[in-house]
């Protein structure tokens, strides 16, 4: 996986060129602007963007005026950026990648792949599905 593609989706302009550097940055808690940037790269639909933001970040944090995400929230942002990047590589264009991410999938218990990717176990299932699609294996 190309870390620079993931950080580009996230809007991170820091010199992050390795998984280790990205993990260290996430461990500090990302500023909220990276959540907003990531979601805006994934969808232009405001309703979908709000729903996704609400699933990543607690309502209390939105209301409290916090400027940074928690570590768990930062990890969620990285996961959806990673899944979006992988999906974009496989489908080759944003429209088809978005169609996959925002369509309920039977192999993911009829969840949306993007929402399924919010948890560590969920993202592993989506990555496994994407790898099967990438290599033309039965899904």
C-alpha positions as a printed NumPy array, in Angstrom:
array([[  0.   ,   0.   ,   0.   ],
       [  1.282,   3.431,  -0.947],
       [  1.31 ,   5.475,   2.267],
       [  1.582,   8.735,   0.348],
       [ -1.707,   7.996,  -1.458],
       [ -3.413,   7.406,   1.886],
       [ -1.991,  10.579,   3.422],
       [ -3.012,  12.495,   0.293],
       [ -6.631,  11.38 ,   0.763],
       [ -6.363,  12.458,   4.4  ],
       [ -4.887,  15.83 ,   3.48 ],
       [ -1.771,  15.204,   5.556],
       [  1.039,  17.331,   4.197],
       [  3.597,  16.209,   6.787],
       [  6.586,  14.208,   5.616],
       [  4.979,  10.821,   6.176],
       [  6.543,   8.159,   3.979],
       [  6.1  ,   4.992,   6.029],
       [  3.453,   3.069,   7.928],
       [  5.416,   3.647,  11.113],
       [  5.441,   7.43 ,  10.638],
       [  1.702,   7.418,   9.918],
       [  0.986,   5.326,  13.038],
       [  3.074,   7.712,  15.134],
       [  1.13 ,  10.684,  13.739],
       [ -2.206,   8.969,  14.447],
       [ -1.07 ,   8.149,  18.009],
       [ -0.905,  11.903,  18.646],
       [ -4.557,  12.343,  17.655],
       [ -5.216,  13.973,  14.298],
       [ -6.684,  17.455,  14.017],
       [-10.351,  17.364,  12.982],
       [ -9.492,  19.019,   9.658],
       [ -8.065,  15.676,   8.479],
       [-11.38 ,  13.959,   9.157],
       [-13.154,  16.632,   7.123],
       [-10.604,  16.397,   4.294],
       [-10.784,  12.602,   4.176],
       [-14.565,  12.558,   4.03 ],
       [-14.674,  15.289,   1.381],
       [-12.334,  13.195,  -0.78 ],
       [-14.531,  10.136,  -0.334],
       [-17.946,  11.733,  -0.939],
       [-19.404,  15.017,  -2.115],
       [-22.871,  14.195,  -0.755],
       [-23.371,  16.345,   2.366],
       [-25.887,  13.97 ,   3.967],
       [-23.57 ,  10.986,   3.5  ],
       [-20.591,  13.027,   4.723],
       [-22.436,  14.041,   7.904],
       [-23.52 ,  10.468,   8.567],
       [-19.973,   9.194,   8.119],
       [-18.528,  11.972,  10.297],
       [-21.041,  11.16 ,  13.041],
       [-20.006,   7.498,  12.956],
       [-16.325,   8.413,  13.29 ],
       [-16.486,  11.237,  15.796],
       [-18.61 ,  11.438,  18.923],
       [-21.399,  14.011,  19.061],
       [-19.978,  15.293,  22.335],
       [-16.66 ,  16.045,  20.65 ],
       [-18.436,  17.947,  17.863],
       [-20.331,  20.064,  20.378],
       [-17.426,  20.615,  22.756],
       [-15.299,  22.4  ,  20.197],
       [-12.415,  19.927,  20.42 ],
       [ -9.893,  20.533,  17.657],
       [ -8.31 ,  17.073,  17.74 ],
       [ -9.635,  13.579,  17.307],
       [ -9.008,  10.842,  19.821],
       [ -6.6  ,   8.08 ,  18.867],
       [ -9.519,   5.734,  18.107],
       [-11.186,   8.367,  15.908],
       [ -7.868,   9.052,  14.157],
       [ -7.489,   5.323,  13.478],
       [-10.96 ,   5.271,  11.897],
       [ -9.982,   8.139,   9.606],
       [ -6.867,   6.27 ,   8.486],
       [ -8.89 ,   3.086,   7.891],
       [-11.445,   4.751,   5.618],
       [ -8.683,   6.609,   3.753],
       [ -6.868,   3.284,   3.265],
       [-10.004,   1.507,   2.035],
       [-10.87 ,   4.377,  -0.296],
       [ -7.316,   4.359,  -1.706],
       [ -7.414,   0.585,  -2.257],
       [-10.868,   0.732,  -3.838],
       [ -9.77 ,   3.556,  -6.124],
       [ -6.726,   1.539,  -7.23 ],
       [ -8.918,  -1.464,  -8.065],
       [-11.752,   0.349,  -9.856],
       [ -9.604,   3.061, -11.41 ],
       [-12.055,   5.926, -11.017],
       [-13.798,   7.761,  -8.202],
       [-17.37 ,   7.075,  -9.301],
       [-16.963,   3.29 ,  -9.385],
       [-14.945,   3.293,  -6.157],
       [-17.651,   5.328,  -4.42 ],
       [-20.381,   3.079,  -5.83 ],
       [-18.674,   0.069,  -4.229],
       [-18.05 ,   1.812,  -0.899],
       [-21.606,   3.12 ,  -0.554],
       [-23.525,   0.032,  -1.708],
       [-24.649,  -2.572,   0.822],
       [-22.665,  -5.758,   0.259],
       [-24.01 ,  -9.234,   1.084],
       [-20.572, -10.549,   2.113],
       [-20.351,  -7.779,   4.692],
       [-23.69 ,  -8.614,   6.336],
       [-25.328,  -6.096,   3.998],
       [-23.304,  -3.237,   5.494],
       [-21.78 ,  -0.46 ,   3.459],
       [-18.076,  -1.269,   2.929],
       [-17.089,   2.241,   4.037],
       [-18.976,   1.897,   7.334],
       [-17.806,  -1.68 ,   7.806],
       [-14.253,  -0.307,   7.584],
       [-14.619,   1.767,  10.737],
       [-13.617,  -1.144,  12.977],
       [-10.354,  -3.065,  12.777],
       [-12.124,  -6.395,  12.159],
       [-14.431,  -4.75 ,   9.637],
       [-11.611,  -3.201,   7.648],
       [ -9.889,  -6.595,   7.466],
       [-13.055,  -8.116,   5.962],
       [-13.328,  -5.316,   3.4  ],
       [ -9.628,  -5.618,   2.522],
       [-10.029,  -9.38 ,   2.063],
       [-13.026,  -8.814,  -0.233],
       [-11.138,  -6.17 ,  -2.219],
       [ -8.127,  -8.44 ,  -2.678],
       [-10.385, -11.179,  -4.063],
       [-11.887,  -8.669,  -6.48 ],
       [ -8.426,  -7.34 ,  -7.427],
       [ -7.167, -10.798,  -8.36 ],
       [-10.394, -12.075,  -9.912],
       [-11.004, -14.674,  -7.227],
       [-14.522, -15.831,  -6.389],
       [-16.179, -13.69 ,  -3.727]])
